[in-house]
Amino acid sequence: MKKSLMMDIIACPTDKQFPLELFEVRSNEDDVIDGALFCRKCKRFYLVVDEIPILLPDDLREKEREMDILRKWKGKLPSEITEEGKPWHI
């Protein structure tokens, strides 16, 4: 997904905070391939996987899958996400 589009239109689905902070793990020019969006207000993270931001409510998120991805990216994302981010941390 285009960085500019992501930062211009996406708000936190939990508390509607705008803008979200973007942390890139893998990108290509103006496209974010993998990374995370982070809401400073509610401390939730939302992963971006294969150019798709996953903006699901907590009860619909795939905890095990997200935890596997967080472990894989741990050195590339800030501790706010990997250790303190809601709805869970590793």
Secondary structure, 3 states (H helix, E strand, C coil): CEHHHHHHHCCCCCCCCCCCEEEEEEEECCEEEEEEEECCCCCEEEEEECCEECCCCHHHCCHHHHHHHHHHHHHHCCHHHHCCCECCCC
